[in-house]
């Protein structure tokens, strides 16, 4: 159960990190001369979100339960991320 929770938390964190980027254009681009001398691509500042995950210990009252464990097959999420190729 803890493994599933951690994988789900990690998947959600990755999802928020890719969706929550802040992109700001820092300069205008210009087309190169006809002789292909020069030119300038636009510049961007990309600020990704900051995610801080911490733990702390707390005392809580929990029931004392005896559980019989049995192995079952269940469906779990499988996340594949394909990053664009560097060119």
C-alpha positions in Angstrom: 0.0 0.0 0.0 2.8 2.4 0.8 4.5 1.7 -2.5 1.3 2.4 -4.4 0.8 5.6 -2.5 4.4 6.8 -3.2 4.2 5.9 -6.9 0.9 7.8 -7.2 2.4 10.8 -5.4 5.5 10.7 -7.6 3.3 10.5 -10.7 1.2 13.5 -9.6 4.3 15.5 -8.8 5.7 14.9 -12.2 2.4 15.8 -13.8 2.3 19.1 -11.9 5.9 19.9 -12.7 5.3 19.6 -16.4 2.0 21.5 -16.4 3.0 24.1 -13.9 6.0 25.7 -15.8 6.1 29.5 -16.1 7.5 30.6 -19.5 8.4 34.2 -20.0 9.8 35.6 -23.3 13.0 37.6 -22.5 13.8 39.0 -25.9 12.4 39.3 -29.4 13.6 37.1 -32.2 14.7 38.3 -35.6 15.0 36.7 -39.0 18.5 36.1 -40.3 19.9 38.1 -43.3 19.4 36.5 -46.7 23.1 35.4 -46.8 22.4 33.5 -43.5 24.8 35.7 -41.5 23.5 36.3 -38.1 20.0 36.2 -36.8 18.8 35.6 -33.2 16.4 33.2 -31.7 14.0 34.5 -29.1 15.1 34.0 -25.5 12.9 32.5 -22.8 13.2 32.2 -19.0 11.5 29.0 -17.9 10.7 28.8 -14.2 9.4 25.4 -13.0 7.4 25.0 -9.9 9.1 24.4 -6.6 7.8 21.3 -4.8 8.8 20.7 -1.3 7.8 17.3 0.2 8.6 16.9 3.8 7.5 14.5 6.6 6.9 15.1 10.3 6.1 12.8 13.1 2.7 13.1 14.8 1.1 11.1 17.6 -2.3 9.9 16.7 -4.6 7.2 18.1 -5.1 4.3 15.8 -7.0 1.0 16.3 -5.1 -2.2 16.9 -6.4 -4.5 14.1 -5.3 -8.0 13.2 -5.3 -8.5 9.4 -5.0 -11.6 7.4 -2.9 -10.9 4.3 -3.7 -12.5 1.0 -2.1 -11.9 -2.4 -4.3 -10.6 -5.2 -3.8 -9.1 -8.6 -5.0 -5.6 -9.0 -4.7 -2.9 -11.8 -2.3 -0.1 -11.0 -1.3 3.0 -13.0 1.7 2.7 -15.2 3.2 6.1 -16.3 5.6 6.4 -19.2 7.1 9.8 -20.0 8.7 10.4 -23.5 10.8 13.5 -23.5 11.4 15.3 -26.8 14.7 14.5 -28.5 17.5 17.0 -28.2 18.4 18.3 -31.6 
